[in-house]
């Protein structure tokens, strides 16, 4: 189902590699690659110097696909997503909030379209161990620690895998990653003895 853009809806299971760009140069953000090493999404600097409260997901050419921002005030730390570059007065297409004000792991995602739909995120993003379910508890996407296939060594938490199930919108999934990164941060301690056996064998077309 297309939520952000039809070209990012996977026809088959797709494995993306998500990298924190602060590994390579000053600033913060993400670069997302397919199994062939092609750039799929990017998010430029949004560190402390970004006072707009908005994060922008772009395609490889810098075209804005999605804007997410924190809604204030919000008891459950609610975030909202807007199609393309957000305009003043524009209504969000989805919202993300903690399922409970107690605890920080599980999230509820509500879509605002012709038919209201919910997704649920369970797990701990700080450990890079999250699963996105639809309202029927069908797995739509998974976030896991990434393992170097040549050495079988688990990489640091700044590099992780995003697995998309067939029919799920990859741009929407990456928008949820941006929100999770802001809500949870990197304060969790990873389970370094857990090995992700995912293989990168599918591509996303834009």
Phi, psi and omega in degrees: 000129180280123176249316179257307182201136184301324183296344180256009175277124185282135174276335177218171181303132187233136180243120178249151174253123181253128183232134172288122185286348177294349175295334192246330180206167183299142181108184183222161181154195180223152166231134185239129185238150174273185186289347178264003180082013179273137179292129181253312179224158170213150176227116182278184190314128173219035181285200184302336181285348179272105183257011181280339183075011181242142174242140184240123175268127183238159171278178183300337182267004178090008177284131183287123178261324189202140173241130175241144178211154178280134177273128180236141349283158180204116182297323183266013184053069183272137174243152180234149179243138182235138181292129180067212179275121186297135176251150180301131180086355180290143179273143180289156176263344174202164174225153178231132177216158173295140179292337178211148176285349176259125184089166187224010188269302190277140182233151173245130180246124181244126176270144175243098178211206182300329179224116183299132181222149180240147168237158179230137179247121180239145179122198185229107181295327178302331176267001186055052183216079183229151175230135178256122181247152169275184185293344178264009180069025173274132180291127179250331180199155180222141175247124183220157171299147183257142180246135174292116185296335183277330183246350184060028179257134179287132180279168179293169185288351177280355175229121182213171184258141172238110180260127182249131178277157181305135178090357181264145182277114183295326178293321176296315179300319180291327174299322177293325176299318179300317180294315179300320180297322179286321183286314187267331183065198182244039186266002178273153176265122182290157176264090190292347180269002178268126182254130177270117183268011181298139175249144183271100186226020183213150187242155173252132178257146178241000000 
